Amino acid sequence: MASKAFSLKTESVHITNY
């Protein structure tokens, strides 16, 4: 579960960065 949440957050950051 934590992994999924972390992944989602990382994805959001990547999208925002891009």
C-alpha positions, 0 to 999 in steps of 0.5 A: 500500500505504501509503495502505491501511495509513494508511486502515485506521489512520485508520478505527480511530481514527475508530471508537475516537473514535466 
